[in-house]
Amino acid sequence: MSGREDGSAYQRITRSNENRSDNMTDSKDLNDQQNLLNSEKPASNMENKRNEIHLFGWTFNKVILLTHVNIFLYSACFWIQTGTLPYLSKKLGVNAVWYGYLQTTFAIVQLAGGPLYGRFGDLFGSRAAMTLAFVSAALSYLLLSVSTSVPILFLSRLPSVFMHAMQGGQMIVTDLGDSGKRADALGKLGLSYGVGMVVGPVVGGLITKFQGLEFAAFVAFLGSVLSICLVVMFVPKQTKKVQVEEKGGGALLDWRKWLSLIMAPGALFLLILRVATGIPIGIFQSMFQVVALETFNLPADQNGYLMAYIGILTMIVQGVGVGIVLKKVSENAIMKWASFLLVWSYLSLSYVSDIVQLCVVLAPLTISLASQNIVISSALTRTVDEVDTGAMLGLNMATNSLIRTVSPTIGGIMLENLGFSSFGYLGFLSSGIVTAVLFIKFRNKT
């Protein structure tokens, strides 16, 4: 055999060995990848199982379930102090106009903190955001419980700048839930808030009756401290499926980012719609406690029962009603017909003369507002990327705070000069305009 043949034979043998080696390497890599995938699947399944809890035959996500518990506590404590505030204000000599200023102070600090809170949650995670919300609530209620003068009463409103636990809960269910079922998930969160709205005024009224106004506010403080403990122990640091890379004060206050969110397709229209529908009810709500006290002469415990009635209506609509209706009609249809119902509810409100009539009118009013608010909130979160849903929810909440900033002062002036019926006429006019706009905009949509 010649040297060339020997060399060729050697090369063939070498290539054969190399190919066999490559095949073995490829086979090994495929096996390693398969083993990695197989190892990741059980880990993923184990992670999902760790995040699940079984109650009464139902399976719940533990973080979402805990969020519902915290929203219940937040609502209950908020409505305990809300029922306490007008009576404590009157005890300290605050009239209707100054009570409006007090509510305006609360709204201004919430307006300042709402958008920043949402962006804070996007950047630093759900645990930090929820902890911040309940710390703010606890400080506010503690100061309220020791208010012995009007300045301290006003001071108690300042820590509420980041008191946005409901917004924090919405961020969590938005992050962990399915986008297609977002309105229903937000509605379910409203169910927990509604339960707290039922329990809180009743408990607050009873505590006020037997233990005093200051002790009721202190109970709200203790409830917020309990929520802080639950958040620190059980809420994960981050719940988003995607991570935000840019962090820090610059990212929190970047005005270009906020402008881009406002100008996202469809967002500006929805935000304007939220303001237009919120102004009449904001004015009414800001004076509701005063109206109950001075117009209908309700004592603290009966005022609590009335608030509980509203809470039950809200709970039914948000927790059950919205999810059922969305299976049959679109969100656009809900917005249109809820606004149409508001027109006649507000007009009826103008002619209410006793507490029974008020309860009757509050039913369609509450149903319409609850449905519309949930649908608008859900629609707003879909105008931006998943990474910015917290900030958009912050802007959504900011519209409410903006309304509460001006509505107490306007409400106090309207109540003293025009009477209770003026609230209904304002709502009738505003809702009529909104209804016309919605029916024109969605005329070809069901």
Helices and strands as residue ranges (DSSP letters): H 3-50, E 52-55, E 58-61, H 62-91, H 96-124, H 126-145, H 150-155, G 158-162, H 165-176, G 179-181, H 182-210, H 213-234, H 249-252, H 255-262, H 267-286, H 288-290, I 291-295, H 300-316, I 317-321, H 322-326, H 331-349, H 355-381, G 386-388, H 389-417, H 421-441
